[in-house]
Amino acid sequence: MTRPLAVVDIDGVLADVQHRLHHLKRRPKDWAGFFGAMGDDTPYAEGIELVTLLAHEHEVVYLSGRPERTRAVTRSWLADHGAPAGTLMLRPDDDRRPARLFKVGVLQRLSSHREVAMLVDDDPAVCAAARAAGFTVYEAEWSRPDPTLFSAQEAEGRT
């Protein structure tokens, strides 16, 4: 029997990105520095615990606005911090849509051939858009999006 999907965000749900936000507060923004420091993100215990519980009954899909070019470091980070095995879906390097549009589009594609049981995300705009599209959402509240990160996700479509 095919298990339903639990779609889980990484930044702000599993990984604490606060230590690298200073790269985005500069003018011009230092995107290379921001993404280059992601291997040093501290895990959120709550997020790792939640995705581990979800993996018992669901197939896990990690859906992140991180660019595709960060696949290797993201995969290593997940493994190094005990995240359960799952499919990793990242934003194409040239995709600059707001996170809410990118992620709801992926959810709609996934749900066309699999049951999507829930999305776990910390971005209020992503959560609202996913709910409006009919998806069940668990809004992670152990981290609240920093305005700098929110701008990067929504206005610039970069993470």
Secondary structure by P-SEA (a helix, b strand, c coil): cbbbbbbbbccccccccccccccccccccaaaaaaaacccccccaaaaaaaaaaaacccccccccccccaaaaaaaaaaaacccbbbbbbccccccccaaaaaaaaaaaaaccccccccccccaaaaaaaaaacccccccccccccaaaaaaacccccc
